[in-house]
Amino acid sequence: MIDFTKKEHYDFSDLFHLVEVLRAPGGCPWDQAQTHLSIRRNFLEEAYEACEGFDRDDPDSMCEELGDVLLQVLFHTDIERAAGRFTLDDVCDRECKKLIFRHPFLFGGEQSSWDEIKKREKGQKTTADSMQSVARSLPASWRCDKLLKKAEKSGLLCASTDESLDKLEEKAVRLRKAAAEKADPAQVMGEVLFAAVQSAYALGLDPEAVLHEACETFIQKFTAAEQASLPDAPSDPANER
């Protein structure tokens, strides 16, 4: 039995200590066995569940799910502390320095645009360097959207809405041709999806948001179709007397 003080109300220091207790010798074998990659999906899922709380404006859900996100941060940090590579203080130190560096108008420093500040911070000299820094773990539509935004800011991408839609139609025709010829459609399908996101970008739409909305519409239509296909409920013999 682990001796952990029972309290009416716990705070951040208690959660930090509890993670250490769970992962220490004599703690929880499952927690001790985890690595960054074994619980990588957990981190993503907790972040998305917190976002669902934001979407519903549900304070109870937000409180719970943000706690789960915070647990993930502390858990991953403790893995690194045990490995001797960095601590929670190091994480906080780097984040404080980043925030100060990115707000020179508040803390003193050269006045620059947000993009210029980030490029200087990360040592990026070209737009291609900036593109390489976009996380590959992002949902693909968001990654594509961020890449397009960086390309547009460089002045090398200025496709109009009509041009973007024309490109989408062109890629769709190529996909149909690839399918008809029994060719591997993967690359062309990727180009179609990229062109679809580019069209959303040109129209000022969040591709992930509109796709989620399309999913909701699909569920509603499927539910209605399924209900319509069900046989009528059997009548109650008692009502037929």
Summary of the structure (lengths in Angstrom):
residues: 241
radius of gyration: 25.6
end to end distance: 65.9
largest distance: 88.7
contacts: 551
relative contact order: 0.05
helix: 71%
strand: 0%
